[in-house]
Amino acid sequence: MFGKLKEKLKSWIKSSSEKIEEEAEVVEKPVKTSKGKKEGKKKEVKEVKEKKEKSKKVEKKEDSNKKVKASKKDAVEILSEKSGEEIVEVLEEDKSPSEVVEKLKEVKEEEVEKESREFDKAVESAKSEEGKEVPSKFNVGTQKYEPDIEEIREEVEVDKEEPKNKGGFFSRVKSQFSYKIGGEEFEEIFDDLEMLLLENNVALEVVEDLRKKLSEKLVGKEINKKSLEDEIKEELKNSLNEILIEPDNPLDFVKMKKEKPFVILFFGINGTGKTTSIAKMTHFLKKAGMSVVLAAGDTFRAASIEQISEHAKKLEVPLIKHGYESDPAAVGFDAIKYAKAHGVDVVLIDTAGRMHTKSNLMSEMEKIVRVTNPDLKIFVAESIAGNDAVEQARSFSDSVGMDGSILSKADVDEKGGTVISVSHATGKPIFYLGVGQEYEDLRLFNKVEFIENLGL
């Protein structure tokens, strides 16, 4: 049931999401992972670095003056830079003062080389972040700018405080890609949906209403890439949910009426299954513990009275009938009179099929309505009739009014568009779907179930 429309909608949802991925505006939203204490300390390092930058200009002036003094450093100054243990170690070698100075210079160079190696390691770590400036300072002794070991170490220590995330960049900074659907993209994907719906018996006016509802829900909306298909599917589902009308159970109407009988009038064109639907309704009413009388109001079609008589016999309910070409309004009136006299709960009135385009036949239906004053007027059509059923429903609704519909042969309907269209065109619910030839084959319409059957 409705399998063709289901497959088509599934295909459309997938192709629509692919088109949006290709053509819609991409919106990137970086979402940073929590860095906690690490971020706080890096901020502190940055502040210290900014302060040092401000003082650099002042230091440069002082350093240029020191250049001259630095060249005149003597052994005393070099010795003052060394620790006591280092000086003792050199002096124990029993060297002359000049040799001691030279030895201390060598020790100094070794230390510089050691620091240089440490610096290289720190620099390699710093270079892992693109565009990062390596901290440096002016060394008075060497008369040039050298890496600021202290600052580099400080930053490296901050990085060590938290274990590195094995996921690398994409685990530290997660990007959510979304698509923003514009008017052009929407129209392009909806054009495909429009053709699909029209091919599956959905009326043009319903398609236009669906266009408006979907446009309001999708245009300008940012949809995450991962949930693109689901989002389109969900909004289509919501739009159909707004168009369809959830029916009340007609059995509840019968129970609510205090004064008996409850009168139900059935009408529609020839061959749509009115008489069979009446028999099914009789079965359901009897199962609910209600008494029923049938009225053979189709006094035109050959063998129509015999047909409803067979159903009455099988279902064991009384039948009120007149001869062929008798007044159908009179048949209905007599059935109501019988029900009142015998305390029957429900009267079901059959009528002859009539073309909705024939004004004289529609006038006859108006007379039946006036005479019988039904509590419920049900239009019967074939689910497979498509747009013809929509036109029929609209004509009968305008002429005599209607409270809801029964759509027969829904079990062989692969398109499903008639269900959507009839409900939309009349503004009235679908009460039942006929899903077979047995008396049990009358299913109360459930719009949630219907939408699920479409794969939404």
ABEGO torsion letter per residue (X at the ends): XGAAAAAAAAAAAAAAAAAAAAABBBBBBBBBBBAEAAAAAAAAAAAAAAAAAAAAAAAAAAAAAAAAAAAABBAAAAAAABBAAAAAAAAAAGBBAAAAAAAAAAAAAAAAAAAAAAAAAAAAAAAABBGBBBBBBBBAAAGBBBBBAAAAAAAAAAAAABBBBAAEAAAABBBBBBBBBBAAAAAAAAAAAAAAAAAAGBBAAAAAAAAAAAAAAABGBBBBAAAAAAAAAAAAAAAAAAABBBBBBAAAAAAABABOBBBBBBBEBBGAGAAAAAAAAAAAAAAAGBBBBBBBABAABBGAAAAAAAAAAAAGBBBBBBBBGBBAAAAAAAAAAAAAAAGBABBBBBBBBBBAABAAAAAAAAAAAAAAGBABBBBBBBAAAEAAAAAAAAAAAAAAEBAEBBBBGAAABAAGAAAAAAAAAAGBBBABBBAEABAABBBBBBAAAAAAAAGX
